[in-house]
């Protein structure tokens, strides 16, 4: 069981640590909305990792087959939504200051609970996360057949993901307080460009796969 826990922790960090669009959004949310909102965003992303890991271990190969058929359309949709998020962020930067954005940007607007639910939806748009955990579940002998190992693996993966996502939210909040306004604005511009780039890459790769 301890081995399954360590394997889950490794898997959780492996999916969470690489810098992707969700990481950029979590950091930016912390910069705009402060520590509480940054932590809420990180917790939302980690919740999806927990749900997807649990789902992968329960339904196994059946879900893998279903998602393989729908993967390309979901990736195109995901890419389009990410591009729109980035463009909207750039447009909002043109119109107002950083302090005003923190109150009006749709990704930060509302309560911390609403932001948590919003990041669950954003993170869940990436079906590759499900396929990632499915591959691990299938590749680790005895994981799916032993309930205790499955629970240990899931807790390890969820805990690792949560610790990393919360760290990103805290880093964003600290940067928002320490950095001067111009630096925060410049960082946000880079973040929006990265989001547009991520979205474009996802959509183009999906379209090429079906061409």
C-alpha angles and dihedrals in degrees: 000000000000089000090053090050091053091046089052092050091051091048092048094052091043092058096038106041102060107094108250139150095284091053090051091049093049092051092046092048090054090049093051102034106028134239099313094053093042090054091047090054092048092048090052092054092047091050090060091052089053093049095044093048091050092046092050093053093047104046100024119170097009092064090044091059093046094049093045089063095046098037099098097049091046091051092050090051091046092050092050093050092049092050090052090050091053095046091047090051092052092049091050090053091057094055106045148015126267093259092053092047091057089063100039108032107110092224091060101029117107132028126324088253092056090048090051091054091045092056091048087059094045094049094044090060089078108083090181087078090062092047090049093056091042091056090051093047091052094042098051110078116235095002097115095039097050111068094199093052090047091052092046092049092049093048091048093050094045093046093050093048092047094051092051097044092049089050090055091051091050092048090052092049092049092048091051090056100040104038120079117250094258092052091049091050092048091049091051092051090053089048093053091049090050091050091051089047093050092048093048092048093050094048095045093048091050093049091049091052092059097037 
